[in-house]
Amino acid sequence: MLTVRQMRYFDALATTRHFGRAAEMVNVSQPALSAQIAEMEKDLGVALFERNRAGALLTRQGEALLPEVQAILRAVDALYDRARQVTGILEGRLRLGIIPTVAPYLVPVLIPMLRERFPKLEIELRELLTSGCVDDVKAGRLDCAIVALPQNEETLETLLLFQDRFLIATADDESTVLMSPMTEAQVDVDRLLLLEEGHCLRDQALAVCGASAGRRVANYGATSMATLLQMVSHGMGITLIPEIAVKEERGRSRMRIVPFAEPQPSRQIGLVWRGRSRRTADHRALAEVVIDASAKLLE
């Protein structure tokens, strides 16, 4: 007999096309996920995936079943939402997505505050790029997500959490003289190190520094803010650093932080959720805690 758990695993594997990433998405081991998928295929009497070294591809039967499985999961989630309304604010499971340039700095402060204020909350965190967060919220795989604004998806509600200023990070023994504060026009884009394609912070950095995507910048795309700042601390270039990361990364890497002149460039970080969600009260309560946590990082 099919179970909701099997259907969630099926949906995760259909989304990622990779057993390891699907297992991470649903917080189980890869063998456990593989076993449940195999059991689901046995119960249905059809092969749902083609296995290969690169991962997994949906079969024709799997593609046909995917919309129905996703509809069932949405109905189950809606049932949980209605049940939570009968209980209290921020009780039970909440699936939260966070972009990588916010998660490492916000999560260590946010989680203890949530545990203290809402002890009955069971929070599941997933770190994804902005596009992945938005897609998963729309599809019901996440309840809400912390992303960079604006988001122009008509089906999503947004709420501003905090303003995150940009600063310039350079090695503390940098020989080039940098004006402090400096204007955006003074940034040497030929030495500008960026995150890899897909990170919204990459596009924001290019926009702040007046560099088009076609203009030459340093030939490297880092996978994380920590990697980027390690490169900067070793004199390989300069980069934009969001204010939320300054306290943590300053203690980890030998850097000099240079502010921009007024008006200082910044990004808006907000919470997004489905407009038809019955958990609006939960989302607004979560937003209040995130605002308090971010204030500690930005003070």
Number of C-alpha atoms within 10 A of each C-alpha: 8 13 9 12 14 21 19 21 23 26 20 21 26 20 16 16 19 19 22 17 16 24 20 14 20 19 13 13 13 16 12 12 25 19 12 18 22 17 15 21 18 14 11 12 9 14 16 25 22 13 14 9 6 9 15 17 19 20 15 13 12 19 14 12 14 18 12 11 18 18 13 15 20 15 13 13 16 17 12 15 18 14 12 18 15 8 10 14 19 24 16 17 15 20 16 22 28 24 23 21 24 20 19 18 19 18 16 11 17 19 15 13 16 19 13 10 12 17 13 15 17 15 16 15 17 21 19 20 17 23 14 17 25 24 12 19 22 19 15 21 22 21 25 29 27 28 29 24 18 13 15 9 12 8 12 18 17 22 16 17 22 19 18 20 18 24 22 23 24 27 22 15 12 17 8 8 6 14 13 12 14 17 17 16 11 11 21 15 20 14 17 24 24 27 22 16 12 13 21 19 23 20 17 17 22 18 14 18 18 14 19 11 11 6 10 12 17 14 10 12 15 17 15 15 22 17 12 24 29 17 19 25 22 16 17 18 22 26 26 28 25 21 20 24 21 19 13 13 17 15 9 13 17 18 24 16 18 18 20 20 14 9 7 15 21 16 17 14 20 21 26 29 24 22 14 11 18 16 23 15 14 18 22 15 14 19 20 11 18 23 15 15 21 21 13 12 16 15 8
